[in-house]
Amino acid sequence: MAAGTTQGQLALREVMDIRQAADYLGISGDTLYRYASEGFVPAFKLGNRWRFRKSLLDNWMDVKSGVAPKSAAVEPAKKKPVASAR
C-alpha cells in the first residue's frame, strides 16, 4: 500500500470486494453477503468471491432513495443525428 493511502481512498475503487463494499455502504459484511446472494444488491462473482462495482452500487442507492440515477442522462450515441446543412 502506498504511503498516505487511507482506508477511505481504498473504498473509491471501481471494483470492490465484500469488505470494501460493506464499508462503503455502511453495513456488515455478513449482511452484504446475504443481500448479494439474494440478488438484492448489484453484484457478480469472480471465481467464488463476490465483487461489487461502485458505479452500480451508486445507481442502486440512487434508485432506492428516489434520486434519478446518473445514467438517466441521454448518452451521446443515443442522440438523434443532426441533419446536414445544404
Phi, psi and omega in degrees: 000138183288150178298138178087356178281130180253166178302321180299324179291328179294328182290348182273004177294148181291320178248123184241152172276181187295323180293314180296316181293321178296317176299317180298319181276345180076032178232170180284156176298323179297318179295316180296321177301316179296315179300317180294317180297326180274354181078016182285326178245150178290124182203163175216160179259134172246105191070237177250017182245139178286140175229151186225127176273127182303316182298322178289323176295319178298314178296320178299316179295322177299314180297314182295332182264001177085010178269141179296130179298151180296334182283000181287344179292152179289128179279147181306323181291342183258000178288151177290142179291147178275133179293142180287146178284144180256000000 
